[in-house]
Amino acid sequence: MAYDRFTVLTSTAVPMPIENVDTDQIIPARFLKATERKGFGDNLFRDWRYNSDDSPKKDFVLNNPIYSGKILVGGKNFGSGSSREHAAWAIYDYGFRAVVSSFFADIFKNNSINVGILPVQVSEEFLIRIFEAIEKDPRTELKIDLQEQAITILATGEKESFEINGYKKHNLLNGFDDIDYLQAMKNDIQTFAEKSLY
């Protein structure tokens, strides 16, 4: 499998209520030299996380020990800018398995799904309620159920559904990337090809 199956994720979340976060902010261009997916998490939001002397910026959320979890909650228009798939690699390598926002750039959304990150698009009103719940209690947990296509704020019971392409949903549930999907159909493809010869 390309990555772990995504079924139900229950986790605390890291709030980042910043709009228009682009892929160069997620992973600066100078860190795109590697071709493997490993190590990018070290430089996730590098210029926001660290000073020029590599010391952590105390006011940045990823450096705040009260926030943790496998869910990143971002502002509207998350993942805009260039199409670099390294942005999704960095988020996954850091340890996030889902990103919640009220709007995603399409290319970022697809790149995320292809590496096992679920982009959960919610209404602006529900996003505000998530931020408010986390601000009230950083230990607040969110439950993301891919099969049901629903996200729940467990502390309040508030729930909202989200959309996802059926093919992409199938791949996430099975831990497949596009190549894994084709390999899983290998016997069917071979049978079809053999029948087509006659």
C-alpha positions in Angstrom: 0.0 0.0 0.0 1.1 3.6 -0.6 0.0 4.6 2.9 -2.2 3.7 5.8 -5.9 3.2 5.1 -8.1 6.2 6.1 -11.3 5.2 7.8 -12.1 7.1 11.0 -9.7 9.6 12.5 -10.3 11.0 16.0 -7.7 13.5 17.1 -7.0 16.8 18.6 -6.2 19.5 16.1 -3.7 22.3 15.3 -5.5 25.6 14.5 -4.0 27.9 11.9 -6.7 30.5 11.1 -4.7 32.1 8.3 -6.3 32.6 4.9 -4.7 32.1 1.5 -1.9 29.8 2.7 0.1 28.9 -0.4 2.3 26.0 -1.2 5.5 28.2 -1.0 4.6 28.9 2.6 3.8 25.3 3.3 7.2 24.2 1.9 9.6 26.9 0.6 11.0 26.3 -2.9 14.6 25.9 -1.6 13.6 22.6 0.0 12.3 20.9 -3.2 15.5 19.2 -4.2 14.7 15.7 -2.8 12.6 13.3 -4.9 11.6 11.0 -2.1 8.7 11.9 0.3 10.9 11.6 3.4 12.2 14.5 5.5 9.9 17.2 4.2 8.1 17.5 7.5 11.2 19.1 9.1 10.7 22.1 6.8 6.9 22.4 6.9 6.1 26.1 7.2 9.9 26.6 7.6 9.9 30.4 7.3 7.0 30.7 9.7 8.4 28.2 12.2 12.0 29.3 12.5 14.1 32.4 12.6 17.1 32.9 10.3 19.3 31.4 13.0 17.1 28.2 13.0 15.7 29.0 16.5 11.9 28.3 16.8 9.5 31.3 16.6 7.6 31.1 19.8 4.5 32.7 18.5 3.9 30.1 15.6 1.3 27.5 16.3 3.5 24.4 15.5 5.9 25.6 18.2 3.2 25.9 20.8 3.1 22.7 22.9 -0.5 23.1 23.9 -1.6 22.2 20.3 -1.0 18.8 18.8 -2.8 16.1 16.8 -3.1 14.6 13.3 -5.6 17.2 12.0 -4.5 20.7 10.7 -7.3 23.3 10.6 -6.5 26.0 8.2 -8.2 29.2 7.0 -10.0 29.7 3.7 -8.2 29.0 0.4 -5.6 26.6 1.8 -2.9 25.3 -0.6 -3.1 27.9 -3.3 -0.2 28.9 -5.5 2.1 26.5 -7.4 1.2 22.9 -8.0 4.1 21.4 -6.1 3.2 18.0 -4.6 6.0 18.5 -2.0 3.5 20.6 0.0 1.3 17.6 0.6 4.4 15.4 1.3 5.5 17.9 4.0 2.2 17.9 5.7 2.0 14.1 5.6 5.6 13.7 6.8 5.0 16.0 9.7 2.3 13.7 10.9 -1.0 15.3 9.8 -3.5 12.9 8.2 -6.3 15.4 7.5 -6.5 19.1 6.7 -9.8 21.0 7.4 -10.6 24.3 5.6 -13.6 26.1 4.1 -11.9 26.0 0.6 -8.9 24.2 -1.0 -7.0 24.8 -4.1 -7.9 21.9 -6.5 -4.4 20.8 -7.3 -3.4 20.8 -3.6 -6.5 18.9 -2.8 -5.7 16.1 -5.3 -2.0 16.0 -4.3 -3.1 15.5 -0.7 -5.4 12.6 -1.4 -2.8 11.0 -3.5 -0.5 10.7 -0.5 -3.1 9.8 2.1 -4.1 13.1 3.5 -7.9 13.8 3.6 -8.8 17.4 2.8 -12.1 18.1 4.5 -13.9 21.1 3.1 -16.5 22.5 5.5 -18.7 25.6 5.5 -17.2 28.9 6.7 -19.7 28.8 9.7 -18.6 25.3 10.7 -14.9 26.2 10.4 -15.5 29.1 12.8 -17.1 26.8 15.3 -14.1 24.4 15.1 -11.7 27.3 15.8 -13.9 28.5 18.7 -14.0 25.0 20.2 -10.2 24.6 20.0 -9.6 28.0 21.4 -11.9 27.1 24.3 -10.1 23.8 24.9 -7.0 22.9 22.9 -7.7 19.2 23.9 -10.9 19.3 21.8 -11.1 16.3 19.5 -12.5 16.2 16.0 -13.9 13.0 14.5 -13.6 12.5 10.8 -15.5 9.6 9.3 -14.6 9.0 5.7 -17.1 6.3 5.1 -19.9 8.6 6.3 -18.2 11.7 4.9 -18.8 13.6 8.2 -16.8 15.6 10.6 -17.9 16.1 14.2 -16.7 18.4 17.0 -16.9 15.8 19.8 -17.1 18.4 22.6 -20.4 19.9 21.3 -21.7 17.1 19.0 -21.9 19.5 16.1 -21.5 17.7 12.8 -21.3 18.5 9.1 -21.0 16.4 6.0 -18.3 16.9 3.3 -17.9 15.9 -0.3 -15.3 13.7 -1.9 -14.9 12.1 -5.3 -16.0 8.4 -5.2 -12.8 7.1 -6.8 -10.6 9.1 -4.4 -12.7 8.0 -1.4 -12.2 4.3 -2.5 -8.4 4.8 -2.7 -8.2 6.5 0.7 -10.3 3.8 2.4 -8.0 1.1 0.9 -4.7 3.0 1.3 -4.2 3.1 -2.5 -2.5 5.6 -4.8 -3.4 5.5 -8.5 -0.8 2.8 -9.2 -2.0 0.6 -6.3 -5.6 1.0 -7.6 -4.5 -0.4 -11.0 -2.5 -3.2 -9.4 -5.5 -4.2 -7.4 -7.4 -4.6 -10.7 -4.6 -6.5 -12.4 -6.5 -9.8 -12.7 -9.6 -8.1 -14.1 -7.5 -6.2 -16.6 -5.6 -9.3 -17.6 -8.9 -11.2 -18.0 -10.4 -8.4 -20.1 -7.3 -8.3 -22.3 -7.4 -12.0 -22.9 -11.1 -11.9 -23.9 -10.4 -9.0 -26.2 -7.9 -11.2 -28.2 -10.7 -13.5 -29.3 
